[in-house]
């Protein structure tokens, strides 16, 4: 599967593009790099990939020659590197995540450097918990040298590395000594990036299992409660048991797939989604989840096809229009992407800003409308 990397608070794009350059030099063929910010102007600048000599001060000449094209007083990032990064609007303090609707879930690496310092203590705790929740089982969170230590704020493990402090989900085994509350060392601004093998998203159905013959009738309710509380491990265990024992309702399959994906267990999520669709071929939400998982595996043509199938089943699902738009952007179909986003905007305009959008992981209509507007602005800049 592709590496999943997120630059949270990416400003004009230098950080996520640096990740793209590093991955290219390391020979990592497949990765999903996401940059988010709450400034629409900064996102538009980031998408253009044009930087002044001052912005690139300290960058070795060899890197400039290999990855940029000189244009008068500017340097233009190579198109392949620009296309390697997806930019999205996100307000870390207010928006809901992990979220399949925004593509923020199951991250192998999150960079959120010198952002938390701008928040009050209550907001720091809320954002820190969500960042940790967005990590895959083997994911890492790196903060800036000015950001607060998280061990006293949220359940997590902090690892002291030669590059500085790195955070992981609580309970993750590691060969690096874990310190309960270390004195912050000098932190490098260039953390070492380590790639891992990638593999295609599996599509065959789940193997035959031996589910509990009589699952508790309250298990799905409890699984949904655990999911809402971001206890994805417990939610996956309960929902999976109900799904395998009850073939009549797609709801446990949806909770199961979402919980596995939010934990970064994309192999398992792919198998569960394929098995769920074998039993519930008319479920628009499962078909939508299939489209999301295909997109995350880099199969954008198949993701677009799955999104269109989901729209055939239910054209009112806003998140499917957004997913289709994202897939079409990656395929270079800018006009098609704009149509999909316009459809999403039209549906969202009929909802009050506070209305929670179906299948969106709790995102309100106002936030998704803002995301769609920003993506439309970025596409206008792309067309220009």
GIBELRA-V771210 format. One record per residue. SS is DSSP state (H for helix, E for strand, - for the rest). PHI is phi in whole degrees, 0 to 359 (NA if undefined). NEAR is the number of other ideal C-beta (glycine too) atoms within 12 Angstrom. Layout:
ss;phi;near
SS;PHI;NEAR
SS;PHI;NEAR
//
This chain:
ss;phi;near
-;NA;33
-;294;35
E;296;38
E;241;40
E;235;47
E;227;47
E;260;40
E;267;42
-;86;38
-;278;39
-;52;28
-;269;30
-;99;38
H;300;34
H;292;39
H;295;42
H;291;43
H;299;34
H;300;39
H;299;38
H;294;35
H;299;29
H;297;33
H;297;27
H;288;18
H;282;17
-;82;13
-;283;28
-;285;18
-;229;26
E;201;36
E;250;42
E;250;42
E;241;45
E;240;42
E;233;44
E;200;36
-;262;25
-;264;22
H;295;28
H;295;18
H;295;28
H;297;38
H;296;28
H;296;28
H;298;39
H;296;37
H;288;28
-;68;38
E;250;27
E;224;32
E;280;19
-;300;18
-;295;12
-;298;24
-;258;28
-;300;13
-;88;14
-;281;24
-;302;14
H;301;15
H;298;11
H;293;22
H;299;23
H;292;14
H;278;18
H;236;31
E;228;30
E;243;20
E;288;19
E;224;15
-;55;10
-;263;13
E;231;20
E;239;30
E;258;22
E;294;38
-;301;23
H;306;18
H;298;19
H;283;30
H;298;30
-;287;24
-;282;35
E;243;41
E;255;42
E;251;45
E;221;43
E;285;40
-;201;44
-;259;31
-;302;33
-;279;25
-;238;20
-;281;32
-;268;33
-;198;41
-;302;40
E;203;37
-;292;42
-;297;44
-;261;41
-;76;44
E;251;42
-;185;42
-;55;46
E;275;47
E;279;38
E;211;41
E;238;48
E;252;41
E;222;43
-;263;32
-;57;21
-;250;34
H;298;34
H;297;19
H;271;18
-;256;24
-;282;13
H;304;14
H;296;12
H;291;21
H;303;27
H;297;22
H;293;25
H;293;38
H;299;36
H;299;29
H;292;38
H;298;45
H;298;41
H;297;41
-;280;46
E;284;43
E;288;39
E;301;30
E;247;24
E;279;37
E;232;42
E;244;42
E;244;41
E;252;37
-;272;26
-;293;21
-;268;16
-;284;30
-;290;29
-;290;28
-;271;34
-;298;25
-;268;15
-;247;26
-;222;28
-;294;21
-;192;33
E;246;30
E;245;38
E;244;30
E;271;25
E;238;26
-;301;15
-;270;22
E;127;29
E;271;36
E;226;38
E;250;43
E;225;35
-;300;37
-;296;23
-;88;13
-;277;27
-;291;13
-;211;22
-;273;8
-;270;20
-;305;12
E;259;23
-;252;20
-;292;15
-;208;16
-;286;22
-;287;12
-;299;20
-;277;18
-;296;13
-;251;25
-;288;18
-;274;20
-;237;19
-;297;29
-;292;17
-;251;30
-;244;20
-;270;22
-;226;23
-;301;13
-;244;23
-;213;16
-;292;21
-;295;31
-;288;24
-;240;23
-;293;16
-;293;19
-;297;28
-;293;13
-;298;8
-;235;15
-;242;9
-;291;23
-;300;17
-;293;10
-;225;11
-;295;24
-;302;16
-;295;14
-;267;13
H;298;31
H;292;30
H;299;20
H;292;24
H;298;36
H;295;26
H;296;19
H;297;27
H;297;35
H;298;22
-;275;17
-;66;33
-;269;26
H;289;40
H;297;28
H;295;24
H;299;37
H;294;34
H;299;29
H;289;33
H;295;42
H;297;38
H;296;28
H;293;35
H;300;43
H;288;29
H;265;25
-;234;27
-;269;16
-;266;14
-;236;23
-;285;34
H;304;26
H;296;41
H;297;44
H;296;41
H;297;44
H;299;48
H;298;50
H;297;47
H;296;43
H;297;41
H;296;46
H;294;47
-;275;38
-;81;40
-;272;32
H;289;41
H;302;28
H;294;33
H;297;44
H;296;37
H;293;31
H;296;43
H;294;47
H;298;30
H;293;34
H;296;41
H;291;35
H;299;21
H;264;23
-;225;29
-;291;19
-;260;16
-;278;30
H;294;33
H;289;37
H;296;42
H;295;40
H;298;47
H;298;47
H;299;47
H;297;48
H;297;49
H;294;46
H;297;39
H;297;41
H;293;44
-;274;36
-;87;29
-;265;29
H;287;32
H;296;21
H;293;27
H;296;35
H;297;33
H;296;23
H;294;36
H;297;44
H;293;30
H;296;30
H;296;38
H;291;30
H;299;18
H;281;26
-;200;24
-;285;21
-;275;23
-;283;35
H;302;42
H;297;44
H;288;43
H;299;44
H;295;48
H;295;50
H;297;44
H;301;46
H;297;42
H;294;40
H;291;33
H;301;36
H;294;31
-;273;25
-;84;18
-;270;22
H;293;23
H;296;18
H;296;25
H;296;34
H;295;26
H;298;22
H;297;39
H;291;36
H;297;25
H;298;31
H;296;41
H;299;29
H;297;19
H;293;29
H;290;34
H;297;19
-;277;16
-;251;24
-;289;13
-;303;18
-;273;14
-;295;21
E;285;23
-;281;36
-;305;25
-;65;37
-;257;38
-;63;40
-;91;30
-;282;39
E;283;27
H;301;29
H;299;26
H;290;36
H;294;44
H;297;33
H;295;28
H;300;45
H;296;40
H;297;26
H;297;35
H;298;42
H;295;31
H;297;29
H;296;39
H;291;31
H;298;20
H;296;23
H;296;25
H;294;16
-;290;11
//
